[in-house]
Amino acid sequence: MYKRIRDLREDNDLTQKEIAKFLNCSQQVYSNYELGQRDIPTDILIKLSKFYNVSVDYILGLTNNSKLK
């Protein structure tokens, strides 16, 4: 899951700071999510899913199909 959120961010040419601002958290907190040093809260997973237009299952690594149904 941590690699997925980093890959999604990088594929969209965004910085950690930009995503952290969208999520209303610090860049350090977001960095900890990407590094797996902090669990990602459910509400943050949902926000990321909507932001990138992918399923939560995709972010969690339960599917390789990134498209929402």
N, C-alpha and C positions, 0 to 999 in steps of 0.2 A: 504494500500500500504506500509506503514512504517513497519508493522509487517512482511509483505512478504519479504522485502529486508533483514531484520534481520534474518528471518528464512532461507532464501536461503544462506546467508553468514554462519550461524551456521551449516547448514546441510552439507556445504562443508568444514567445519573445518577451516575457514578463520577468521582472525582478522579484525577489522575495519581498522587498519593501512595498512594491505595488500590490501584491496579493495580501500582505499583512494589512495594508491600509483598507482594502476592500473588506477584509474579515474583521476589521476593527480590533486588531491586536498588534503587538510589537513585531518588528522584524525578527528579533531573537526568538520569540515564541513560535513564529512560523518556521524559522530555521530548525527549531527543535522538533516540530512535526515532521519535516522532511528527513531529518536524521534519525527519526525513530526514538528520540530521547524523551518524547512526551506523547501520550495518547491523544488522538484527535477526537474531540468531542463530537457527538452525533450532529449537533446543529452546524458545526463547521463542515463536516462531511457533506451535509445537505447543501450548504451554500456553495461549496466547491463543485458539487455535482451540477447544480444549476448554472453556475458561472461558466463551466467548461462544456455544458450541455452533454454530459455523460452520466451514466447510471452510478449510483453509489456502489453497486456490485462491481462495476469496473474499477473504481478507485480502490475498493477493498481487495481486488485480485480474484474475485469469485468468478469472473468471466473475462474473456479477452475481447468481447464485443463491446466497443465503446459507445455505440449508438443507443440512444434512448428509444424505447418502444412506444 
